[in-house]
């Protein structure tokens, strides 16, 4: 999640839509003391720094936690080592959600629960969407890599299908987004958003998370008919609203 106060722009990050790369680009925009920039995974923080983005700020409940985070981030950038944290939660991260008021992949409902309802109501709200086939297969490749072993892609797809839709809450909350970046139209949509953000977003895009998928076969070929049917039921609102073919 990132909130640019001067631009009154709030970007909330759905899953497996290139949203981390967009957040990194947005963190390169001119800033103010009231901006909110939430932490990323350490390897993505390295990419953010290389792209010229600002580090996390105004995301934790306590300033002490933010200062500790920045110190640990400096250690990681110098050594590649993730220091231990005071609080548990989140393997390989430099922070714990327990200490975070605002965090990665917050939904509108999460933001309201953490006291950000006024910001959510007044901001120009931006999120992203991707064809559900591609989003699910990308998720499955990511979790297959995390699981290791001989787990098949198809079985990981089934695991993903058994979960609630991860991206419906970003698109169909009672606070609907003002602008939805389509993954399939990324360059054009980022060009449209750049003027409002005050930065050339395309010039600061990275390939964050792009290495998780080792096979670039079209997702439609990776899903069997039963999986496609189940996904259509689960994410019908996305298919219908954004005109995605089945």
N, C-alpha and C positions, 0 to 999 in steps of 0.2 A: 504494500500500500504506500502511496505517496500523495501528500497534499501540498500543493504550491499555493501559499496564502496570497501572494500578490496577484497571481493569475486566477485565484479562486478555482483551481482545478484539482479534483480528487480522482485519482486513478486506483481502482480496486482490481486485484489480480486473480482472475480465474486460473484454472489448472490446465497445463499442457496446451497453451495457446501462443507461445513466445512472449508471454507477459513479463517474464523476468528481463528480457532484453529491452522491452519497452520501458520498464521501470528504471533500468539503468540509464537509458537515454533521457528520460524525464528528470533524473537527478542531476543532469548536466545543465539544466535550465537555471537562469538567474534566480537567486534565492532570497529569502528573508528570514528573520529570527523566528517567525511563527510557522515555518514549514515543518511538516512531519515526513520523515523518511525512515521507513522500517528496515531492520536488518535483513540481509540475505545470507545464504550459505557462504562460508569463508571463500570458496573458490570463485563465487560470483562477486563477492566484495572486491577481490583482486581485479576482476574484469571491470568492475565499476570504476575503480581507481585508475586503471589504464585508459578508460574511455573519457576520463575527466569529470566523473560524477562526484557529487558530495557524499560523504559518509553519513550513516544514520544519525538522526537527531530528533529530539522531542517525541520519542516513541515509548520510553519506559516510564513507569510510575515515579521513579526516583532518579535524580540527576546522578547520584553515586553509581547507579547501575550503568548509565550511559558512559560515564567516564571509565569504568572498568571494562566495558565492551570495547571502547576505542583503544585502551591499553592492550587488551588481548588481541585485537585486530592487528595492532602494530607488531606484536610478537609473531602472529601467524604470517604476516607479510614478510617478516625477516627470516623466519625459520621453517615455515610450512607446518608448524605444529599448532594444534588447537588446544589451548590451555584448559585446564579443568575449571568448572563453574561452581559457584556457590550453591545453585539450585539445580535439581534434576530436570530432565526432559529434553529430548531432541538430540540423538546421536550425531556427533560431528558438527554441532552448531556452537556459536560463541555466546549464545544467550538462551534463556529459558522463557517460555511463554508466561510462566508464573510471574515474572518480573516485568512483563511487557503490557502496557496499556494498549498499544497498537502493534500489530505484528503482520507477518507475511500472510497473504491469502485471506485477509479478513473479508467477510461478507457484510452487506449493509446491516444485517441483524446484529452481527458481532460489534460493529461500530456503535450502534445504538446502545448495546449492552455496556459498552465501555465509556459511555458518556459523550460520544461524538455525534449525537443526533442532530444538534444544531448545525454543525459543520456539514453533515450529510445532506441536510435539507437545503442549504443555501449554495452548495458548491455546484460547479459544472461537473457532473459525474460521468466518468469515462470507464469503460471496461472493454472486454474482448470476447469474440466468439470464434469457434472453429467447427468445421464439419464434425459431427459426433463420431463418425467412423474414425477419422484421423485422430481426434482427441483421445478416444478410447485406446486405440492401438499405441499411441505415444505413451499413454499412462502404463499400458501393459509392458512395453519395452523397458520403461524406467523401473518398474517394480520387479520385473524379471531379473534385471541386472542387480538390484538390491538383494533379491532372494538367493541368487547364485544357484549352484547345483544344476540339476537337469530339468527343472520345471519348464514345461512347454509354453510357448507364447499363447496358444489357444486356451490352456488352463488358466493362465493369468488374465486373459480377456474375460473368461467366465467369472473370475473373482471380481474383476472390476464391475461387471454387469450386476453382480449381487449387491453392490453398494448403491446408496442413493445417488442420483445425478450430482456430480460435484459442481456443476456450473450453472444450474438453474437458479440458485439463490442470488447470483450476481446479475442475472438478466431479468428476473421476473419478481423481484421484491416489490413491495408497494411503492418504493422509491425507484422508479425506472431510470436507467441511465439516459443521459442526454446525448451521448455519442458512443457507438459501439464500433470498435475496430474489428474488421473482419480479417482473420488470418490470411484468407485467400486474396485479400485486397490490401495487404499490409502497406506496401510502399505508398499507394495513393492515399490511404487513410491517414498514415503518419504525416504525409505532406500537408493534408488538410488541418491536422491538429497542431502542426509546428508553430503556426502563427500565434495561436492562442497560448501555447506553452512558452513561447519566447525563445525557442531553440530549434535548430535544425535536427529533428529527431533521427532522420535517416543517417545523418553524418555520425551519430553516436551509437548506432545499433551494434550489438555484439551477437555472438552465437551462443549465448548462455544456454546450457542444458542440451545443446544440439548433439552431443556425443552419446546420449543415452541409447539412441536407436541405431542398431548395427545393420538393419535391413530396411532399405527405402522402398520396398514394394508397396504399391498403393494399398491403403488400408482396406478398401473394398474387397481386395483379393485375400486379405488375411482373416476376414470374418466369414464364418459359415452362415448359411441362411437362417438358422435358428438364432444365432447371435445378432444378426441384423434385425430380425423381427423383435427380439427382446429390447434392443437398443431403441428401435422406433417407438415402442411403447413407453420406455423410460423417458426419452428425450423428445417426445413428439412436439412439444412447444418450441423447441429449438429448430427442428426440421421445418415446421410450418411457418414460424415467424421469419426465418431467414432464407427460406426457399431452398433448403438443401435437398438434393436428390437422394433417393433410397435405392 
